[in-house]
Amino acid sequence: MPPRRYATGQLALHTELGLNVPEPYQQSWVSTGTTRKIEQGVSSAQHTYPKSYRHGGTLLDHLRFALRYEPLDLRLLSAAFRTWGAEEIRLWVQQEPTGERSRRAWFLYEALTGQTLELPDTTSGAYVGALNERWEYVAARRNSPRHRVTDNLLGTAAFSVTVRRTDRLEQSWRSALDQRARQLLRQYDPALLARAITFLYTTETLSSFQIEREQPDKARERRFVQALRNARKFNPLDPAALRTLQQQIVEGQTPLEGWRTDQVFVGETVGQGQEQVHFVTPQPADLPALMDGWQAMTARLLSDPSVDPVLAAAAISFAFVFIHPFPDGNGRLHRYLIHQVLEKRDFTPPEGIFPISASMLRDRRGYDDALESFSRPLMEHLDFELDPRELTLTVRGKTAHLYRHFDATTLVEYLYGRIEDTIARDLSGELDWLSRFDQIFQVAYAQDLPDVQAKKLVRYLMEQRGRLSNNKRPQFADIAPEKLRLIEERARQVFAENDE
């Protein structure tokens, strides 16, 4: 007879309290067997513990288990505390006033619910982190003397993502992509580097618009390029600065004095009178509090050197696009914020740029999957109605709690992958292309060819890896055969040398 198993930890809290929030990523079970097993999936990990982990099965037992063995799901715990009530937590702290897990539960209860339990401040016990660094990435400690707990959330109790420690993220962190990019840039002449970076700013701009299936006019393109060049100076904590940048991006819309006032959604037409809704944004009335929380988290992540810059960029930028504070332009602002954070945290080389949108554009399916890691489970817990004719959507009930806290692990992993890709393909590729172009152009220019004709010839040679195709050759019939042969030989030599 195979071993039976019973839900425990946060999964058990979710089930037994009937919580209307997504299930936790780590789903823990205690079996009647003797083996420990982990089954890793895309959207969850099943952790089966042997029978020696069995406990009394009360809600408090499940909470104790979660605090000891699981990365914490703040959205789930917030819902659990509000549903469960305060008395059992209060009695637990009274019985174990210096216990590490009882004090963490006490701190999290008061922080996530905003309710103060009728308990005196604790006066003894070593400080312990609210989140367990073994399972999750944390921010620098901020002591809560009442609980003798260090508030190490990545944001605040009002708004914070969580990021689980994974082998993939640990490997990405050790790969030191910022240092790899700096080393790459040091190999090239500053003048050539400046030309490449100019091109990459334009590439990033056009790619970001193309993701939204838009083609900006030259004026909007120039404004966005300039905004990217000034990203380090941009202040995302200033609502007026965000609104000004949004107006520069979308153009033609009435300037906002606050955040959007209409309920919006992301969807697609799938038939006559039929619309498929992919993502429902927070209700307009919830935006002021959500944006205040987002800005508090942003302030912490921008100023805390102990937090990985890529984690900070993913947390800030993806949380922004999920809040969706504007009627339009949120996606482009979200991708702009990636650059702003990486610049501000000195991850981007001072003379460089990571054209991440170009990598996202090449990987549209992966980008959509990353966004849906948040939106897909969220949609199962929203009650809404769409008028397909008017394309207006009504959301019923309170929903702000679904956007305040979420697991951003997949998003950080995704962003690390795009940075690695853009270093290898866009940054390295453009520098390599310009270097080869210059080497071949020097020979063409030395043959007294007109500048335009020389550039045209070199571009054709670059397309064919140093060879001029027969159908292009008639365009250069006025060049002496020996000069043309010399240029072609040098082009083939450049490709052979660089490919070694």
Buried (B, 14 or more C-beta within 10 A) or exposed (E): EEEEBBBBBBBBBBEBBEBBBBBBBBBBBBBEBEEEEEEEEEEBBBBBBBBEBBEEBEBBBBBBBBBEBBBBBBBBBBBBBBBBEBEBBBBBBEEBBEBBBBBBBBBBBBBBBEEEBEBEEBEEBEBBBBBBEEBBBBBEBEEBEBBBBBBBBBBBBBBBBBBBBBEBBEEBBEEEBBEBBBEBBEEBEEEBBEBBBEBBBBBBBBBBBBBBEBEBEEEBBEBBBEBBBEBBEBEBEEBEEBBBBBBBBBBEEEEBEEBBEEBBBBBEEEEEEEBEBBBBBBBBEBBEBBBBBBBBBBBBBBEBEEBBBBBBBBBBBBBBBBBBBBBBBBBBBBBBBBBBBBBBBEBBBEBBBBBBBBBBBBBEEBBEBBBBBBBBBBBEBBEBEBEBEEEEBEBEEEBBBBBBBBBBBBBBBBBBBBBBBBBBBBBBBBBBEBBBBBBBBEBBBEBEBEEEBBBBBBEBBBEBEBBBEEEBEEEBEEBEEEBBEBBBEBBBBBBEEEEE
